[in-house]
Amino acid sequence: MDLIVLSAAFLAGYAALKVKLPPLVGFLAAGFILHLYGFRPTEATSTLSDLGVTLLLFTIGLKLDVKTLLSKEVWLGATVHNLLSTAAFSLLLVMLKNLGIASFAGMSLGSLAIIGFALSFSSTVFAVKTLQEKGEFNATYGNLTIGILVMQDIFAVLFLTASTGKIPEWYAVALFILPFIRPLFYKLLDHAGHGEMLVLSGMFFALVTGAGLFHLVGLKPDLGAIILGMLLAGHRKASELSKSLLNLKELFLVCFFLNIGLDAEPTLAGILLAFILILLLPVKALLYYQVINRFHFRVRTTFLATLTLLNFSEFGLIVGGLAYRSGWINSDLLVALAVAVPLSFLISVPLNKFSNTLYFNNRKFLKEVSMEELHSKDQLISPGQSQILVLGMGRIGAGAYDEFERQYGPICLGVELVEESVKHHQAKGRNVIRGDATDSDFWSRIVDTGQVSLILLSMPHHQANQIALEQLKSQGFKGKIAAIANYPDQIDTLLASGAHAAFNVYSEAGSGFARHVCHELDPSFHPAD
């Protein structure tokens, strides 16, 4: 049976790609179709699904700065939204009950509040997948979104612990030792190399040291995974470790999306209720927008964060399942939640795929925050007297920056998303500032680009470079634009979109290595006959 499920997932995912939708839409559809033909989650798919979510949370932790959670816009924003949305949804559900909808008959206010609480969450899995595919995980709105979602995950874990009446074991206090033995974890990573042992180390930290230990002391395993990731986030191999687990995590998450469809037991009443619940999404979006806007982020940041969070969460299913087993809600409402979650994903996919276009077409209706009141993490920038902008200060961008500085002097300005990377470059004496080069407002509101004659697009994700290129062309930038690519077809796309030069990083690295060898060693070769 697993072979049939795997084949269906492949065909449906491939079909979704062909119509320019994320594969997860195909996986969800495959799960629903298979369910209609009598298929159910197997032990294998359920285990792989759980592994996928655990590894996902671990990799989120690897990229998460603890200071992000301590930011007022994250902990306070997530708390206020959770309270407001739970109250709003509960009130709307009470109104539906008073209208005489049979599925709500006999339900107490407390039971309706639990459903409202379940609907208040947004999907961590969906948001991370969306941000990664758009190459905007480290964008200002991406960091804000992930911070809010992590706080929501913490709320869910606290609720599940309290609802089951299960308290952690007394020896759970031993977990406070983990930060103090972090140097030991660092040493293990130092000696793990860069191959299979690095991957195995990630699995060990995520599943054994994190999820396993927390489960052993009566806490949610997934909470352990994300905390271990956060403990390792400061290690120099954190990014490499995350990338090494990427394909494994992606494969396991296929089973997660399949299982959502395979688990659903649709009834007519449940399906109709699901569509009613979907009508609550605009309320959820309005609350997100209003809460985030109070912290004086730019309209684009608020708008894109809202769209990324515009869905229901897999945690809602977990909360709903617990409520059903406890006798707090009936089977129709459980079905409604099971159907509403993937339906919200299907709605969210096109909205996020075209999020930048949607913002650009509607920004005239949105009130922008004044420059003086902008949040410190969302300030606009000025290139000053710089003649070259390097967008993306990773290894390639930093190498290009240094080469231009050697040849022409201090004429470069680097733009980098990740705050820690910015500080690292600034400590090395480079002229680097934090900014989001994919921001459609970035180029239209920048102070002056008159001195800039060359822009290098060296961000690690092709889509981010493509978006930045389109923004530059739409703003009428007259200078030269060069971009990097990982594959030949991406070079064709960049050139067709208006780049003056595009370079395959792998082939160019090889030719650069050869030139360096010839320059340093000056070998004497004889032409071949």
N, C-alpha and C positions, 0 to 999 in steps of 0.2 A: 504493500500500500504506500510506503514511503517513496517508492520510485514514481508512482503516479502523482503524488503530491509534489515531488521535486520537479517532475516534467511540467506539471500545470504551472508551478511558480515560474519556471524558466520561460515558458511560452507567454504567460501573461505579462511578466516583467519586460520581455522583449517587445511585446506589442505596445506596452506603455511607452517605451523608449522611442518607438517608431512614430508615435503621435506626439512626441516631445513632452511627455509627462514623466515625472519621476517613477522609477520602477516600483516603489512602494505602493502606488495606486494599483498596479497590476497584481501585486502580491495580495492586497486586500480583496480585490475582485476574485482572484483565484480561490481564496479561502471561502468566500460566500458561495461560489459556484460549487465547490467540492462538498460543502456542507449540504447543499440541496440534494446531492447524490449519495448522501449517507456517510460521508467521511467525517471523522472526528480527530481531534489532536491525539497523536500517539505519544508514548513515553519519550521517544527520541526527539520529536519536534518540540515537545514541552520543555525538555531539558536544554536543548539548544537555544530555545527562546529565552529561558531564564539566564543562560550564560551570556547571551547577546546583551541583555539589559544590564547585567552586572558589569560586563566589560565596557559598555557604553558609559555608565556612571563612573567607572574607574578612569577612563580616558578624559571625561569631563573634569574630574578632580585634578588630573595631570596638567590641565591648562588653566586651572582656576586659582587665582590669587585670593588668599583668605581675606585680604583687605577689601575685596569686592563685596563679600557678604556683610562686612561691617559698614559699608557705605549706606547712608540714610536712604538713598533712592532705592536700594535693594531691600533691606530688611523692613523698613517702614512702608515702602511702596507695596511689597508683596503682602504685608500684614493688612494694610488698609484695603487693598483690592480684595483679599480673601474675605474680609469681614463684610464689605459692601456687597460683593457679588453673592455671597451666601444669603445675606438678608434680602437682596433683590429677588433672587431666584426662589427663595422660600415664599415670599409674598406673592409672586406670580403663580406658584404652584397652589397656594391657598385659594387664589382666585379661580384657578381651573377646577379645584375641588368643589368650590361653591357653585360653579356652572353645571355641576352634576356629572362630570366625567367619571364613569364607573370605576376605573382603575385607581382613582384616588379616594374612593369611598372607604370610610372606616379608618383612614390613616390619620395618625395624630400629627400635631404640629411638629413634634420632635422628629418623626419619621420624614416629614416633608423637608425639614431643615437638613437632615442627613443627605437627602437627594440634592438639595441646593448646594451643600458643602462639596459633594462629589462633582458637581458641574462647575464649581469655581476653579478647578485645576486646569492647567494647560499641559500639553504633552511634551515632556522632555525629549523623548525619542524623536518625535516629529520635528521639533525645533532644531535639535542638533543636526539631524540629517539635512534639513533645509539650509541651515547656515553653512554647513560644510560644502554642499553642492553649489551654493552661490559664492563660496570663497569669502564669506563675511563673518566667520566665527569670531574674529578679533576686532570687528568693527565696533564702534561705540554702542550701537543698538544691539549688536550681538552679545557683547559682554553684559549689558544690562538685562537682556532677555534671559541669558543663562543664569545670572545671579538670582533673578526672580524665581525661576523654575527650581533652582536648588533649594531656595527657601520654602517653596511649595512642597517639595519632596520631604523636607524636614517636618512640615506641618502634617503631611499624610502619615509619616512614620509615627509621630506622636499620637495621632488619632487612632491608628491601628493598634498601637500598644495599649492605649487607654480603653478602647472599645472591647478588646478581647479579655480585658481584666488580667492580662499577663504582664507582670512586672519583671524587669531584668533581674537576673540572679545577683546576689549580693556581691559576688566576685567580679561583676562588671566594672567595678571601680578600677580594676587592674588595667583596663584599657587606657587610663590616663598615663600609663607608662609609655605608650607608643611614641609620643613626640620626643621623649628622652632617648629612645633607642633608634631614632631616625638616622644618626651617623652610621649605625650598623647597616641599615637598609642602603644608605648611600654607598658604603664600601662594597656591598654585594653587587650593586649596579655597576660600580666602577670596574669590577672584574668579570662582568657578564659578557663582555665583548660586544659584537654587533650582529651576530647571527642568531642561530636557533636558541642559544642560551638567553639572549635578551628577550625573545618572545616568551620563553618558558618562565623567565623571571617575572615578566608582566602578569602571566597567568597565576603564578604563585602569589604575588602580592595582592592581586585582585580577588582571587577565589579562596585562597587559604588564609593569608594574613589578614585580609580585609573581611570579606563576606563570611568566611569560616569562623573566625574568632568572634565576630559579632553575633552570629547565629548561636554559637556555643554558650554565650552569656545571656541569651534571651533577647537580643536586639535584632532589628531588621538587617539582614545580610547586605542589602543594597546600600544601606547607610555606611556600612563598613567599607564597601568598595570605594565609594566616593571620598571618604575620609582618608583612606590609604593613598588614593591618588593625589589628594591635596598635600599630604605629608611629603610626597615625592616630587611635587611640582617644582621645587627649587633646584632639583638636580640638573646638571648639564645635559643628561641624557633623557630628560623628561619628554622632550619633543620627539626624539628618535624612538623612544619606547612607545609613545602614542601611535606613531606612524607604523611601527612594526606590528602592532595589534590591529591595524585598520582593516585589512582584508578579512581577518578572522572574525572581527566584530561585525562587519557588514554581512558576512555569510550567516552568522547566527541570528542577526536581526531579521533576515528573510523569514525565519521561522516565527519570529514574534508577530510580524504582520499577517502571516498566514493563519496563525492561531487565533487572532481576533475574529477572522471570518469563520474559521472552523468551530469556534466555541459557541457562536451565536445560534440560538434555537428560535428562529423567527416565528412569531404569532402575529395575526393581523392586528390585534389590539396593541401589541408591543411595537410593531412597525409604525402604526399611526402615531403613537405616543412619541416615537423617536423623531418624527418630523415636527411634532409640536416642540420638542426640546431644541431642535435645530433653530427654531425661530427665536430662541433666547440668545443666540450668538451675537446679534447686533448689540444687545444690552451688555454683554460681556466686553465687546470691543469698545463701547462707549466708556465703560468704567475704566478699562485699561488706559485709554487715551487720556481721560481726565486726570487719573492718578499720576501717570508718568509726566504729563504736561506740567503738573504742579512743581516739579523739580527743575523747571527751566531748561529742559533739553530743547534742541532745535526741533522744529516741526517734523523734519524728515526722520530724525531719530525716533521721535514718539510714534510717528505713523508706521514706520517699518517694524518697530518692536511690537506694536499692537497687532499688525497682520501676522507676525510670526507666532504670537500667542493666541491667535484667533482659532481655537479648536478646543475640544474636550480631551481629557487625559485618560491614558491607560490606568492611572491611579484611581480615576473615577470608577472604573470597572471593578477594581480591587475593593474599594469602599462599598460599592453596590453589592458585590458578592458577599461581603461580610454582613451587610445589613439584611440581605435575603436569608442567609443561614441563621441569623439571629431572630428572624421573624418580624423584622421592622418594616420591610417592604414586600410587595407581592411579586410574582414571577413576571407579570406584564412590565413592571417598572425595570426589572433586571434586564429583560429583553430590550426595552427602550434604550437603556444605557449602552448595551452591547452593540446596538445598531447605530445609535447617535454618535458614538466615538469615531468609528471609521467614516461615517457620513461627513462628520466635521473635517476629517482629513481630506476627503475628496473636494470639499469646498475650499479648504485652505491652500491646497496645492496650486491651482491657477492664480489665486490671489497673490501668493508669494512668488510665483514664477514671474509675474508681471508687476511686482510691487513697486519697482522704480518708475515704471511707466505710469502706474496708477497715481503715484505721488506727484509726478511731474504734471499730469493732466488736472490734478485737483488741488495743487498747492495754493492757487489763488483764492480758494475758499477757506484756507486755514490761516489762522492768525499766528505770525511768527513772533518768537521771543526777541526782545530788543537785544542789541549787541552787548549792552552793559550788564544785562541780567543773565546772560547765557551761563550754563553750568560750566565749571572749570574743565570738565572732561570733554566738552563739546565746543570748544572755542574754534573760531576760524583762524586762518594763518595768512601770513604775508611772505612772499619769497624775497622781499628786500631787493638787493642788487645781484642776486644769484642769476647766472646765465643758464645753468643746467639744473633741472629737477630730477631727482632719482626717486621714483615712487616704489617703495618696497626696499628696505635696507637689510635684506637677508644676505647670505654669502655672496650671491651674484651682484646684488645692488651695492653692497659695501665694497666689493672688489672693483666695480666700475667707478664708484665714487673716488676711491683711492687713486686709481689710474689717471682720472681726469685732474685730480688735485696735483699729482706729480708732474703732469705735463703743462698745466695751465695756471696753477695756483688756486687759491680759495674762491672758486667760482660756482661751487655746487651747494645745493640744499637737498638734504634727504628728507623724505616724508615716510613715516613708519606708523603702523597702527598700534603695535604692542608697546605699552608704556615702559616696561622693563628694558626692551630693546633700545628704546629711545635714550634712556638713561645710560645704557651701556655704551652706545655710540658717542654720546655727549662726553662721557668720561674719557673716551679716547681722543677727544678734541675734534670730532666731526660736527659739522653744522647740520644737525638733525632735529626735526620737530615732530610732534605727534599729529597725525591727521588721517582722514579717511578719503583716499583718492577716488573711491567709487561714488562718493557723495555728489548727487546732482547739484547741490547748492555750493559745493566746494569751489568750482571754477567760476560760477556766476557771481559769487560774493567775495572772491579773493581780492585783495587790495589792488594788486597790479601785476600783470605778467609781461609787461612791456620789455623787460630786460631778458626774459627767458627765451632762448633760441632753440633749446633741445630738451626734450623730456624722455626719460628712460622708464619704461613700464617693466619693472622687475619684480612684481608681486608673485608669490609662489603659485597662485591659482589662475588658470587661464581665464576663467569667467570674470575675475576681478580686473585683470588687465583689459579684457574686452569691454567691460562696462566703463572703465576709466577712459579708454580710447573713444568710445562713443560720446562720453561727456565732453571730452576735449574738442571733438569735431563739431558737436552741436553748439559749443560756445565760440566757435570760430577761431580757435588757436591757429596762428599762422606759422609757427616754427616747425621744426622737425620732430618726429615721434618715432622711437625705436622700442621694440618690445621683445620679450623672451617667450619661448614656447617649449613645450615638452614633446610635441608630436608634429609631424609634417603637415597634417590637415589643419592644425591650429595656426601654423605659419600662413597658410592660404587664407584662412578666415581673417587674421589680423591685417594682412596686406589688402584684402578686399574691403575691409572696414576703414582703410585710410592710413594705416601705419606706413611710414617710409622705409622701414627696415624691420625684419623679424628674424630672430636667431634661435635655432634649436640648441638648447642649453647642453645637451649631451654631445652632439657633434662638435659644437664650438669648444666645449671643454677639452675634447680630444685634440683638436687642432691647436688650441692654446697650449696644451701640455707639450706637444711636439715642438712648437716655436720656442717655448721656454727651455726645453732640453738643448735645442740647437744653439740658443743664445748663451746658456750657461756652460755647456760642455764643449761647444765648437767641434763637433766630431768631423772627421775627414772621411767622407764616403765617396766611393767611385760610382758613377752612373752605371746602372745595369746594362749589359749588352742586349 
